[in-house]
Amino acid sequence: MEMNQQGTDTEEAIAALCCAEVDLLKEGYPTKSLDGEYLPNYTRAVAEAIHDGRITLTEQNSFEKHWRKRNAPEVSGQTRTHYAIEYLKLDASTYAEHRAQTNAHNNDRQDNPADVELDPYLDRVEQLAQSQSPEEMAIAVAAITGRRHVEVVTQGRFSLSATQHRYLLHFEGQAKKRDDQSHEGFDILTLIPAAEALALIDRFRAHPAVVPLLGQDDEHPDLQAFHARVNRRVEKVFGQSGLVPVLHGFKTVSIHRLRALWGAIAFHFFAPGQKNPQRFLQHYLGHVSDTVQSAANAPVTGHYFHYRLWREGRELTAKGVKLAAAGVLPEDAIDPSTAEFAVPEAAAEATAPAIDLTPDTVGASTAQPPTPNPQPLTPTSSTKPAHRIVRPIPVDLNRLKTAAAKFEIEIRKSKGYGYEMALDQLLIALTSEALQPEPEPTITQALNAQAKTLEFLTQEIASLRSQLQQVSQERDQAIEQVQAINQQQADLAALQAENHRLKSAHTSLMTAYHQLLASGGKHSIAQLGADAQRQAIEVPTDSTTPPAGQLEPSSPRAKTTHKRVSAAADGGAIARALRLFRAVQDWNDQHPQATFAITASLLKRDFGIHDRAVEAFFDQYQQEVDDYHLSIGVSNARSHNRQNGRDTEQLKQFMQARVEG
């Protein structure tokens, strides 16, 4: 803008700045991102500045650019173009490479279409249509109508079709529209009755979160944020659930993929006879502006054949499955190449307008009745009929025949004029006799809506019952688990009490042993054994503790105690070794992190017990020593005393007070 104000915005200066900016962007982003996002943002900003008057187009900064559409060569023109828009581009070879890659991915998707189970998909769409979430309602509208996100939210205008076909809506506001396409809109197919689809659209656009978005441009930040939320919801509902597979070349399932899936379903529902899918869908997708029969194939429609429909493991290949109940699509009846009649251009004023024979429009059609004797429909010139310019009468012939039969009007086959004469006679008859009124469409629609609501509620009740049954089973299982845990806790408490009792008995026995060793034989063996046994038996227990096990007089402990008494009474080296063993046990109880094992090396090297006494000691007490080592976690007695943290000097000082004294 500064260059424009200063008059320095020449082609050379603009080209240098643009090329430098493109080179800088190439260093930080892939060319695919530049093509699809960054460079369009630059050119859009320049175009907006020109539109707002901040940049003035001059002979110096712009040129007349002649153009022709690649996909529609018949569409061409010229536009005054700013040099910045011309130079903020990649080279032609890069664009060609991107197009080739896009075509390759699209060809692969067409050769390997993704499989979608139709019924679960439609059930999920119906659930979204019943939602109160604006994102989910937007998804439902897009899936039902096949329109783009921006058309669903703000840009599109929907109304009931003038044909009053049950599955047709009239749509205006197409986002991507060719320059030669009409601004009057066209009819689109809906996967549910059009009245219900229109009610859903109205409910969606009345949502408080959607009202601020109405009328916003598709680049508005709020609309972009809403679009992002919708796409995240689509990925969660359809992508992560597996209802809609991710296509080759894409990372997720977006709302635009539902447009292609809509095309597959619409073709399955409404395509008549042997209709080609390309020519059928391009009309309702809005890719062509001509009639179905005369329109050339639109290349872009090839990007919508990516899905195959299945039901319970079988591919659905039938076409037009809803036509028997809904009726033939009106576009087939009014297409010039398939119509059964035509009228001369000279008789255009006598041609009846498009009318609707339903009770709601009879009054409007008969407000200005034609004259009882209309002008003849023969041509006014002598030109041969084969060269007359003709045009179709925009009337549904099937409905015209039905109405004529009600009034007993004969339709004569006279090169198309019989239909027009019958139409005039029918209009005359309508001025004198009104048709018997039929049920109000609103009542029928209400009944249909109520039936669907009841069906939905019935399904919800069945689902809730199933969930309740499952929750009840889970509750019963949880109660059983709690009871089992309580029983285990009771068993654990009993075992802990038994363990406490046994420890007390062990302590009593050990006290008796120490007393025996300290007395040097002053007390009789029988007396000390009886005292120890009595102390073990008299350990108190509560009601939950099982009775203490009886201590057999011939148990290993009693036998070992007898050996200890004998050894101690001898007063020799074996008795000293035994006292060292007990003292080491006391040390280990007080120093659990620095325990010592009773080994021959410890007794001989550190405490001076001679070999024969050591050998005799282990002959008598080897089992008790092994059991003790096992209880304190000694895995290798030979290496245990060499571990870190074990000081034999401290052990000797500890022993001196208990053994040597």
C-alpha positions as CSV (number, residue, x, y, z in Angstrom):
1,M,0.0,0.0,0.0
2,E,2.9,2.4,0.7
3,M,4.3,1.6,-2.7
4,N,0.9,2.3,-4.3
5,Q,0.7,5.7,-2.5
6,Q,4.3,6.6,-3.4
7,G,3.8,5.4,-7.0
8,T,6.7,3.0,-6.8
9,D,4.6,-0.2,-7.3
10,T,6.1,-1.1,-10.7
11,E,6.0,-4.7,-12.1
12,E,9.7,-5.1,-11.4
13,A,9.5,-4.0,-7.8
14,I,6.4,-6.0,-7.1
15,A,7.9,-9.1,-8.7
16,A,11.1,-8.8,-6.7
17,L,9.2,-8.6,-3.4
18,C,6.8,-11.4,-4.2
19,C,9.6,-13.8,-5.4
20,A,11.6,-13.1,-2.2
21,E,8.6,-13.8,0.0
22,V,7.8,-17.1,-1.9
23,D,11.4,-18.2,-1.5
24,L,11.3,-17.4,2.2
25,L,8.1,-19.4,2.6
26,K,9.6,-22.4,0.8
27,E,12.3,-22.6,3.4
28,G,9.8,-23.0,6.2
29,Y,6.9,-24.9,4.7
30,P,6.2,-27.7,2.2
31,T,5.0,-26.5,-1.2
32,K,1.7,-28.3,-0.7
33,S,1.0,-26.0,2.3
34,L,2.0,-23.0,0.3
35,D,-0.3,-24.0,-2.5
36,G,-3.3,-24.7,-0.3
37,E,-3.0,-22.3,2.5
38,Y,-0.3,-19.6,2.8
39,L,-0.2,-18.1,-0.7
40,P,-4.0,-18.0,-1.0
41,N,-3.9,-15.9,2.2
42,Y,-1.5,-13.4,0.6
43,T,-3.5,-13.1,-2.6
44,R,-6.8,-12.8,-0.6
45,A,-5.3,-10.0,1.4
46,V,-4.3,-8.1,-1.8
47,A,-7.7,-8.6,-3.3
48,E,-9.4,-7.3,-0.1
49,A,-7.2,-4.3,-0.1
50,I,-8.1,-3.6,-3.8
51,H,-11.8,-4.1,-2.9
52,D,-11.7,-1.8,0.1
53,G,-9.9,1.0,-1.9
54,R,-6.6,0.7,0.0
55,I,-4.8,-0.2,-3.2
56,T,-5.7,1.4,-6.5
57,L,-5.2,-0.5,-9.7
58,T,-3.2,1.4,-12.3
59,E,-1.5,0.7,-15.6
60,Q,1.8,0.5,-13.6
61,N,0.8,-2.1,-11.1
62,S,-1.7,-4.3,-13.0
63,F,-2.5,-5.8,-16.4
64,E,-5.4,-7.2,-18.4
65,K,-5.3,-11.0,-17.8
66,H,-7.2,-13.3,-20.2
67,W,-8.3,-16.5,-18.7
68,R,-10.2,-19.7,-19.6
69,K,-11.4,-22.3,-17.0
70,R,-9.5,-25.5,-17.1
71,N,-12.5,-27.7,-16.4
72,A,-14.9,-25.6,-18.5
73,P,-13.1,-24.3,-21.6
74,E,-16.3,-22.6,-22.8
75,V,-16.0,-20.2,-19.9
76,S,-13.5,-17.5,-20.5
77,G,-13.0,-13.8,-19.9
78,Q,-10.5,-11.1,-18.9
79,T,-9.8,-9.4,-15.6
80,R,-7.7,-6.5,-14.4
81,T,-5.1,-8.3,-12.2
82,H,-2.6,-6.8,-9.8
83,Y,1.0,-8.0,-10.4
84,A,1.2,-9.2,-6.7
85,I,-1.6,-11.7,-7.4
86,E,0.3,-12.9,-10.5
87,Y,3.7,-13.3,-8.9
88,L,2.6,-14.8,-5.5
89,K,2.6,-18.2,-7.0
90,L,4.6,-21.3,-7.4
91,D,6.1,-22.4,-10.7
92,A,3.9,-24.3,-13.2
93,S,5.8,-27.5,-12.7
94,T,5.0,-27.6,-9.0
95,Y,1.3,-27.0,-9.6
96,A,1.4,-29.8,-12.2
97,E,3.1,-32.1,-9.7
98,H,0.4,-31.3,-7.0
99,R,-2.4,-32.0,-9.5
100,A,-0.8,-35.3,-10.5
101,Q,-0.5,-36.3,-6.9
102,T,-4.1,-35.4,-6.2
103,N,-5.3,-37.3,-9.3
104,A,-3.2,-40.3,-8.2
105,H,-4.8,-40.4,-4.8
106,N,-8.3,-39.9,-6.2
107,N,-7.7,-42.7,-8.7
108,D,-6.6,-45.0,-5.9
109,R,-9.7,-44.1,-3.9
110,Q,-11.9,-44.9,-6.9
111,D,-10.2,-48.2,-7.6
112,N,-10.3,-49.2,-3.9
113,P,-13.5,-47.7,-2.5
114,A,-14.1,-47.9,1.3
115,D,-16.9,-50.1,2.6
116,V,-19.6,-48.6,4.8
117,E,-22.4,-50.4,6.5
118,L,-25.5,-48.4,5.5
119,D,-27.9,-49.0,8.3
120,P,-25.6,-48.3,11.3
121,Y,-24.4,-45.1,9.5
122,L,-28.0,-43.9,8.9
123,D,-28.9,-44.8,12.5
124,R,-26.1,-42.6,13.8
125,V,-27.0,-39.7,11.5
126,E,-30.6,-39.9,12.9
127,Q,-29.3,-39.8,16.4
128,L,-27.3,-36.7,15.6
129,A,-30.4,-35.1,14.1
130,Q,-32.1,-35.5,17.4
131,S,-29.2,-33.9,19.3
132,Q,-29.2,-30.5,20.9
133,S,-25.5,-30.0,20.2
134,P,-25.0,-27.5,17.3
135,E,-22.0,-29.4,16.1
136,E,-23.9,-32.7,15.9
137,M,-26.9,-31.0,14.2
138,A,-24.5,-29.5,11.6
139,I,-23.1,-32.9,10.9
140,A,-26.6,-34.4,10.5
141,V,-27.7,-31.6,8.1
142,A,-24.5,-32.1,5.9
143,A,-25.0,-35.9,5.9
144,I,-28.7,-35.6,5.0
145,T,-28.4,-32.9,2.3
146,G,-24.9,-33.5,0.9
147,R,-24.1,-29.8,1.2
148,R,-20.8,-28.2,2.2
149,H,-20.1,-27.0,5.8
150,V,-20.3,-23.3,5.0
151,E,-23.5,-23.9,3.0
152,V,-25.0,-25.7,6.0
153,V,-24.1,-23.1,8.6
154,T,-24.5,-19.7,6.9
155,Q,-24.4,-19.5,3.1
156,G,-27.1,-21.9,1.9
157,R,-30.8,-21.1,1.6
158,F,-33.2,-24.0,1.8
159,S,-36.9,-24.3,1.0
160,L,-39.3,-26.9,-0.1
161,S,-39.1,-27.7,-3.8
162,A,-41.8,-26.4,-6.1
163,T,-42.2,-29.9,-7.4
164,Q,-43.3,-31.0,-3.9
165,H,-41.4,-34.2,-4.3
166,R,-41.1,-35.8,-0.9
167,Y,-37.3,-35.9,-1.0
168,L,-36.4,-32.7,-2.8
169,L,-35.4,-29.3,-1.3
170,H,-34.7,-26.2,-3.3
171,F,-31.2,-24.9,-2.5
172,E,-29.5,-21.6,-3.2
173,G,-26.2,-20.2,-2.1
174,Q,-23.7,-22.7,-3.6
175,A,-20.2,-22.1,-2.2
176,K,-18.1,-23.2,-5.3
177,K,-20.1,-22.1,-8.3
178,R,-19.0,-21.8,-11.9
179,D,-19.3,-18.3,-13.5
180,D,-21.9,-19.6,-15.9
181,Q,-24.2,-21.2,-13.3
182,S,-27.5,-19.7,-12.5
183,H,-28.0,-17.8,-9.2
184,E,-31.5,-19.2,-8.9
185,G,-30.4,-22.4,-7.3
186,F,-31.5,-26.0,-7.9
187,D,-33.2,-28.9,-6.3
188,I,-31.2,-31.3,-4.1
189,L,-32.0,-34.7,-2.7
190,T,-32.4,-35.4,1.0
191,L,-31.9,-38.8,2.6
192,I,-35.0,-38.2,4.9
193,P,-38.3,-36.5,3.9
194,A,-37.6,-32.9,2.8
195,A,-40.0,-31.4,5.3
196,E,-38.1,-33.1,8.2
197,A,-34.8,-32.0,6.8
198,L,-36.0,-28.4,6.5
199,A,-37.3,-28.5,10.1
200,L,-33.9,-29.7,11.2
201,I,-32.1,-26.9,9.4
202,D,-34.4,-24.3,11.0
203,R,-33.8,-25.8,14.4
204,F,-30.1,-25.8,13.9
205,R,-29.9,-22.2,12.7
206,A,-32.1,-21.1,15.6
207,H,-29.6,-22.4,18.1
208,P,-28.0,-19.6,20.3
209,A,-24.5,-20.8,19.3
210,V,-25.3,-20.7,15.6
211,V,-27.2,-17.4,15.4
212,P,-24.0,-15.2,15.6
213,L,-22.5,-17.2,12.7
214,L,-25.3,-16.5,10.3
215,G,-24.2,-14.1,7.5
216,Q,-20.5,-14.5,8.4
217,D,-17.9,-15.1,5.6
218,D,-16.3,-18.6,5.5
219,E,-13.0,-17.0,6.5
220,H,-14.4,-15.5,9.7
221,P,-12.5,-16.8,12.8
222,D,-15.7,-17.8,14.6
223,L,-16.9,-19.8,11.7
224,Q,-13.5,-21.4,11.2
225,A,-13.5,-22.4,14.9
226,F,-16.9,-23.9,14.6
227,H,-15.8,-25.8,11.5
228,A,-12.8,-27.2,13.5
229,R,-15.1,-28.3,16.3
230,V,-17.4,-30.0,13.8
231,N,-14.6,-31.9,12.1
232,R,-13.3,-33.1,15.5
233,R,-16.8,-34.4,16.3
234,V,-17.0,-36.1,12.9
235,E,-13.7,-37.9,13.5
236,K,-14.9,-39.0,16.9
237,V,-18.4,-40.1,15.8
238,F,-17.6,-41.7,12.5
239,G,-13.8,-42.1,12.2
240,Q,-12.9,-43.5,15.7
241,S,-16.0,-45.6,15.8
242,G,-15.2,-47.2,12.5
243,L,-18.5,-46.4,10.9
244,V,-16.7,-44.5,8.1
245,P,-13.2,-45.6,7.1
246,V,-10.4,-43.1,6.5
247,L,-9.7,-42.8,2.8
248,H,-6.3,-43.1,1.2
249,G,-4.4,-39.8,1.3
250,F,-6.3,-38.5,4.3
251,K,-5.5,-38.7,8.0
252,T,-9.0,-38.3,9.4
253,V,-12.7,-38.4,8.5
254,S,-13.9,-34.8,7.9
255,I,-17.4,-33.4,7.3
256,H,-16.6,-33.1,3.6
257,R,-16.2,-36.9,3.3
258,L,-19.9,-37.2,4.3
259,R,-20.7,-35.3,1.0
260,A,-19.2,-38.2,-1.0
261,L,-21.0,-40.7,1.2
262,W,-24.3,-38.8,0.7
263,G,-23.7,-39.2,-3.1
264,A,-23.4,-43.0,-2.8
265,I,-26.6,-43.2,-0.7
266,A,-28.6,-40.8,-2.9
267,F,-27.7,-42.9,-5.9
268,H,-28.8,-46.1,-4.1
269,F,-32.1,-44.5,-3.0
270,F,-33.1,-42.4,-6.0
271,A,-31.2,-43.2,-9.3
272,P,-33.7,-44.5,-11.8
273,G,-33.2,-47.4,-14.2
274,Q,-29.7,-47.6,-15.7
275,K,-28.8,-44.0,-14.8
276,N,-25.0,-43.4,-14.8
277,P,-23.8,-42.3,-11.4
278,Q,-21.6,-39.5,-12.8
279,R,-24.4,-37.9,-14.7
280,F,-26.9,-38.4,-11.9
281,L,-24.8,-37.1,-9.0
282,Q,-23.2,-34.1,-10.8
283,H,-26.7,-32.6,-11.2
284,Y,-27.6,-32.8,-7.5
285,L,-24.1,-31.9,-6.3
286,G,-24.3,-28.7,-8.3
287,H,-21.4,-29.4,-10.6
288,V,-23.4,-28.7,-13.8
289,S,-25.9,-25.9,-14.7
290,D,-27.5,-27.6,-17.7
291,T,-30.2,-30.3,-17.6
292,V,-29.4,-33.8,-16.8
293,Q,-29.5,-35.1,-20.4
294,S,-27.7,-32.2,-22.1
295,A,-24.9,-31.4,-19.5
296,A,-21.4,-32.5,-20.1
297,N,-19.6,-34.5,-17.5
298,A,-18.0,-32.4,-14.7
299,P,-14.5,-33.7,-13.9
300,V,-14.9,-32.7,-10.2
301,T,-17.7,-35.2,-9.7
302,G,-15.1,-38.0,-10.0
303,H,-13.9,-37.0,-6.5
304,Y,-17.1,-38.3,-5.0
305,F,-17.0,-42.0,-5.9
306,H,-15.1,-43.3,-2.9
307,Y,-17.5,-45.5,-1.0
308,R,-19.5,-48.7,-1.4
309,L,-22.6,-49.5,0.6
310,W,-23.1,-52.8,2.4
311,R,-25.7,-54.4,4.5
312,E,-24.8,-57.2,6.9
313,G,-21.8,-58.3,4.8
314,R,-23.5,-57.9,1.3
315,E,-22.8,-55.1,-1.1
316,L,-25.8,-53.0,-2.1
317,T,-25.9,-52.6,-5.8
318,A,-29.6,-51.9,-6.4
319,K,-30.6,-48.4,-7.6
320,G,-33.7,-46.3,-7.0
321,V,-34.9,-48.4,-4.0
322,K,-37.1,-45.5,-2.8
323,L,-38.6,-44.5,-6.1
324,A,-41.5,-46.9,-5.9
325,A,-42.8,-45.3,-2.7
326,A,-41.6,-41.7,-3.3
327,G,-42.3,-41.4,-7.0
328,V,-40.1,-40.6,-10.0
329,L,-37.9,-37.6,-9.7
330,P,-39.4,-34.5,-11.4
331,E,-36.3,-33.7,-13.4
332,D,-36.8,-36.8,-15.5
333,A,-40.3,-35.6,-16.5
334,I,-39.3,-32.1,-17.5
335,D,-36.0,-32.8,-19.2
336,P,-36.4,-31.6,-22.8
337,S,-34.7,-34.6,-24.3
338,T,-37.1,-37.0,-22.6
339,A,-40.4,-35.0,-22.5
340,E,-43.3,-36.4,-24.5
341,F,-44.5,-33.0,-25.8
342,A,-43.5,-29.5,-26.9
343,V,-45.3,-26.4,-27.9
344,P,-44.5,-23.7,-30.4
345,E,-42.7,-20.5,-29.3
346,A,-45.5,-18.5,-30.9
347,A,-48.0,-20.0,-28.5
348,A,-45.9,-19.1,-25.4
349,E,-48.5,-16.7,-24.0
350,A,-51.1,-19.5,-24.2
351,T,-48.9,-21.9,-22.4
352,A,-50.1,-22.6,-18.9
353,P,-47.8,-21.7,-16.0
354,A,-46.3,-24.3,-13.8
355,I,-49.0,-25.1,-11.3
356,D,-49.4,-27.3,-8.2
357,L,-52.6,-29.4,-8.0
358,T,-52.6,-29.8,-4.3
359,P,-55.4,-28.2,-2.3
360,D,-53.0,-25.5,-0.9
361,T,-52.4,-24.0,-4.3
362,V,-55.7,-24.6,-6.2
363,G,-57.0,-21.2,-5.1
364,A,-53.9,-19.5,-6.3
365,S,-53.9,-21.3,-9.6
366,T,-57.6,-20.4,-10.3
367,A,-57.6,-16.8,-9.1
368,Q,-57.2,-15.7,-12.7
369,P,-58.8,-18.4,-14.9
370,P,-58.1,-18.5,-18.6
371,T,-60.8,-17.7,-21.1
372,P,-63.1,-20.6,-21.8
373,N,-62.1,-20.5,-25.5
374,P,-58.3,-20.1,-25.6
375,Q,-56.6,-19.1,-28.8
376,P,-55.6,-22.0,-31.2
377,L,-52.2,-23.4,-30.5
378,T,-51.3,-23.8,-34.2
379,P,-48.3,-21.9,-35.4
380,T,-49.0,-18.5,-37.0
381,S,-46.4,-18.8,-39.7
382,S,-46.2,-21.3,-42.6
383,T,-42.9,-22.7,-41.3
384,K,-42.9,-26.5,-41.2
385,P,-43.5,-28.0,-37.8
386,A,-40.2,-29.7,-37.9
387,H,-38.4,-26.4,-37.8
388,R,-40.5,-24.7,-35.1
389,I,-38.8,-23.4,-32.0
390,V,-40.5,-25.3,-29.1
391,R,-40.1,-25.3,-25.3
392,P,-41.4,-27.7,-22.6
393,I,-44.5,-27.1,-20.4
394,P,-43.2,-27.2,-16.8
395,V,-45.9,-29.5,-15.5
396,D,-45.6,-33.0,-14.0
397,L,-47.4,-35.2,-16.6
398,N,-48.2,-38.0,-14.2
399,R,-50.0,-35.6,-11.9
400,L,-51.7,-33.9,-14.9
401,K,-53.0,-37.2,-16.0
402,T,-54.3,-38.0,-12.5
403,A,-56.1,-34.7,-12.2
404,A,-57.6,-35.0,-15.7
405,A,-58.9,-38.5,-14.9
406,K,-60.7,-37.1,-11.8
407,F,-62.6,-34.6,-14.0
408,E,-63.1,-37.1,-16.8
409,I,-61.0,-35.0,-19.2
410,E,-59.7,-36.8,-22.3
411,I,-56.1,-36.2,-23.2
412,R,-55.7,-36.4,-27.0
413,K,-52.4,-37.2,-28.5
414,S,-51.9,-34.5,-31.1
415,K,-48.2,-33.7,-31.2
416,G,-48.1,-32.4,-27.6
417,Y,-51.1,-30.1,-28.0
418,G,-53.4,-32.6,-26.3
419,Y,-51.7,-32.0,-23.0
420,E,-52.0,-28.3,-23.2
421,M,-55.6,-28.5,-24.1
422,A,-56.2,-30.9,-21.2
423,L,-54.5,-28.4,-19.0
424,D,-56.7,-25.5,-20.1
425,Q,-59.8,-27.6,-19.6
426,L,-58.6,-28.6,-16.2
427,L,-58.1,-25.0,-15.2
428,I,-61.6,-24.2,-16.4
429,A,-63.0,-27.0,-14.4
430,L,-61.2,-25.9,-11.3
431,T,-62.9,-22.5,-11.5
432,S,-66.3,-24.1,-11.1
433,E,-65.6,-27.1,-9.0
434,A,-63.0,-27.3,-6.3
435,L,-61.2,-30.6,-5.7
436,Q,-62.1,-32.6,-2.7
437,P,-59.7,-31.5,0.0
438,E,-57.1,-34.0,1.1
439,P,-55.5,-34.2,4.6
440,E,-53.4,-31.2,5.4
441,P,-49.7,-31.9,4.7
442,T,-48.8,-30.4,8.0
443,I,-51.0,-33.0,9.8
444,T,-49.4,-35.8,7.8
445,Q,-46.0,-34.5,8.5
446,A,-46.8,-34.2,12.2
447,L,-48.0,-37.8,12.3
448,N,-44.9,-39.0,10.6
449,A,-42.8,-37.0,13.0
450,Q,-44.7,-38.4,15.9
451,A,-44.3,-42.0,14.6
452,K,-40.6,-41.5,14.2
453,T,-40.4,-40.0,17.7
454,L,-42.3,-43.0,19.2
455,E,-40.0,-45.4,17.3
456,F,-37.0,-43.5,18.6
457,L,-38.3,-43.6,22.2
458,T,-39.1,-47.3,21.9
459,Q,-35.6,-48.0,20.8
460,E,-34.3,-45.8,23.7
461,I,-36.4,-47.7,26.2
462,A,-35.2,-51.0,24.9
463,S,-31.6,-49.8,25.1
464,L,-32.1,-48.5,28.6
465,R,-33.6,-51.8,29.7
466,S,-30.6,-53.6,28.3
467,Q,-28.2,-51.2,30.0
468,L,-30.2,-51.7,33.3
469,Q,-29.9,-55.4,33.1
470,Q,-26.2,-55.2,32.4
471,V,-25.7,-52.8,35.3
472,S,-27.7,-55.1,37.6
473,Q,-25.4,-58.0,36.7
474,E,-22.4,-55.9,37.3
475,R,-23.8,-54.9,40.7
476,D,-24.4,-58.5,41.7
477,Q,-20.9,-59.4,40.7
478,A,-19.5,-56.5,42.7
479,I,-21.5,-57.6,45.8
480,E,-20.1,-61.1,45.5
481,Q,-16.6,-59.7,45.2
482,V,-17.1,-57.6,48.3
483,Q,-18.3,-60.6,50.2
484,A,-15.3,-62.6,49.1
485,I,-13.0,-59.7,50.1
486,N,-14.6,-59.6,53.6
487,Q,-14.1,-63.3,54.0
488,Q,-10.5,-63.0,53.0
489,Q,-10.0,-60.2,55.5
490,A,-11.5,-62.3,58.2
491,D,-9.2,-65.2,57.3
492,L,-6.3,-62.8,57.3
493,A,-7.2,-61.5,60.7
494,A,-7.3,-65.1,62.1
495,L,-3.9,-65.9,60.5
496,Q,-2.4,-62.7,62.0
497,A,-3.7,-63.6,65.4
498,E,-2.3,-67.1,65.1
499,N,1.0,-65.6,64.0
500,H,1.1,-63.4,67.0
501,R,0.4,-66.3,69.3
502,L,3.1,-68.4,67.8
503,K,5.6,-65.5,68.1
504,S,4.7,-65.2,71.7
505,A,5.3,-68.9,72.2
506,H,8.6,-68.6,70.4
507,T,9.6,-65.7,72.6
508,S,8.8,-67.7,75.8
509,L,10.8,-70.6,74.6
510,M,13.8,-68.4,73.7
511,T,13.6,-66.8,77.2
512,A,13.7,-70.3,78.7
513,Y,16.7,-71.2,76.6
514,H,18.6,-68.0,77.7
515,Q,17.7,-68.7,81.3
516,L,19.0,-72.2,80.9
517,L,22.3,-71.0,79.4
518,A,22.7,-68.3,82.0
519,S,22.0,-70.5,85.0
520,G,24.7,-73.0,84.1
521,G,22.5,-75.9,85.1
522,K,21.1,-74.5,88.4
523,H,17.6,-75.2,87.3
524,S,16.5,-78.6,86.2
525,I,15.7,-79.2,82.6
526,A,12.2,-80.4,83.5
527,Q,11.4,-77.3,85.5
528,L,12.5,-74.8,82.8
529,G,10.8,-76.8,80.1
530,A,7.6,-76.8,82.1
531,D,7.8,-73.1,82.7
532,A,8.3,-72.4,79.0
533,Q,5.5,-74.7,78.0
534,R,3.2,-73.1,80.5
535,Q,4.0,-69.6,79.3
536,A,3.4,-70.6,75.7
537,I,0.0,-72.2,76.6
538,E,-1.2,-69.2,78.7
539,V,-0.9,-66.7,75.8
540,P,-4.3,-64.9,75.8
541,T,-6.5,-65.3,72.7
542,D,-9.7,-63.7,71.7
543,S,-12.9,-65.3,70.2
544,T,-11.7,-64.9,66.7
545,T,-8.3,-66.5,67.3
546,P,-8.2,-70.3,66.8
547,P,-6.9,-72.4,69.8
548,A,-3.2,-72.4,70.1
549,G,-1.5,-75.4,68.8
550,Q,-0.1,-77.8,71.4
551,L,3.6,-77.9,71.8
552,E,4.7,-81.5,71.7
553,P,7.3,-82.4,74.3
554,S,9.2,-84.3,71.7
555,S,9.3,-81.3,69.3
556,P,12.6,-80.3,67.7
557,R,12.8,-77.2,69.9
558,A,12.6,-79.3,73.1
559,K,15.1,-81.7,71.8
560,T,17.4,-78.9,70.8
561,T,17.0,-77.3,74.2
562,H,18.1,-80.5,75.8
563,K,21.3,-80.5,73.6
564,R,21.9,-76.9,74.6
565,V,21.7,-77.7,78.3
566,S,24.0,-80.5,77.9
567,A,26.5,-78.4,76.0
568,A,26.2,-75.6,78.4
569,A,26.7,-77.9,81.4
570,D,29.9,-79.1,79.9
571,G,31.2,-75.6,80.0
572,G,33.4,-76.3,77.0
573,A,34.0,-74.7,73.6
574,I,30.8,-76.1,72.2
575,A,28.8,-74.2,74.8
576,R,30.7,-71.1,74.0
577,A,29.9,-71.5,70.3
578,L,26.2,-71.9,71.2
579,R,26.3,-68.7,73.3
580,L,28.0,-66.9,70.4
581,F,25.2,-68.2,68.1
582,R,22.5,-66.7,70.5
583,A,24.4,-63.4,70.8
584,V,24.6,-63.1,67.0
585,Q,20.9,-63.6,66.9
586,D,20.5,-60.7,69.3
587,W,22.8,-58.6,67.2
588,N,20.8,-59.4,64.1
589,D,17.5,-58.4,65.8
590,Q,19.0,-55.0,66.7
591,H,20.8,-54.5,63.4
592,P,18.5,-55.9,60.7
593,Q,20.4,-54.0,57.9
594,A,23.8,-55.5,59.0
595,T,23.1,-59.1,59.9
596,F,25.8,-61.8,60.3
597,A,25.5,-65.5,59.4
598,I,26.8,-68.2,61.7
599,T,29.7,-69.8,59.8
600,A,32.7,-71.9,60.7
601,S,35.0,-69.1,59.6
602,L,33.3,-66.6,61.9
603,L,33.6,-68.9,64.9
604,K,37.2,-69.9,64.3
605,R,38.8,-66.7,62.9
606,D,37.0,-64.0,64.8
607,F,36.1,-65.8,68.1
608,G,38.9,-68.4,68.4
609,I,36.8,-71.6,68.6
610,H,39.0,-74.6,67.7
611,D,38.2,-76.8,64.7
612,R,36.9,-79.9,66.6
613,A,34.5,-77.8,68.7
614,V,33.3,-75.9,65.6
615,E,32.7,-79.3,63.8
616,A,30.9,-80.7,66.9
617,F,28.8,-77.6,67.2
618,F,27.5,-77.8,63.6
619,D,26.9,-81.5,63.9
620,Q,24.4,-80.8,66.7
621,Y,22.9,-77.4,65.5
622,Q,23.3,-77.4,61.7
623,Q,19.5,-77.7,61.1
624,E,18.7,-74.9,63.5
625,V,21.4,-72.7,62.0
626,D,20.1,-73.3,58.4
627,D,16.5,-72.6,59.5
628,Y,17.7,-69.3,61.1
629,H,19.6,-68.3,58.1
630,L,16.5,-68.9,56.0
631,S,14.3,-66.8,58.3
632,I,16.6,-63.7,58.0
633,G,17.1,-64.1,54.2
634,V,20.6,-65.4,54.1
635,S,21.0,-67.0,50.6
636,N,24.8,-67.7,50.7
637,A,26.3,-68.0,54.2
638,R,29.9,-67.9,53.0
639,S,29.6,-64.5,51.2
640,H,27.0,-63.0,53.4
641,N,29.4,-61.6,56.1
642,R,31.5,-59.9,53.4
643,Q,28.7,-57.6,52.3
644,N,29.0,-53.9,52.8
645,G,27.9,-52.5,56.2
646,R,29.1,-55.4,58.3
647,D,31.9,-54.6,60.9
648,T,33.2,-57.6,62.8
649,E,34.9,-55.4,65.3
650,Q,31.6,-53.9,66.4
651,L,30.2,-57.4,66.5
652,K,33.0,-58.5,68.8
653,Q,32.4,-55.6,71.2
654,F,28.7,-56.5,71.3
655,M,29.6,-60.2,72.0
656,Q,32.1,-59.4,74.8
657,A,29.4,-58.0,77.1
658,R,27.1,-61.0,76.4
659,V,29.3,-64.0,76.0
660,E,32.7,-63.3,77.4
661,G,31.2,-61.7,80.5
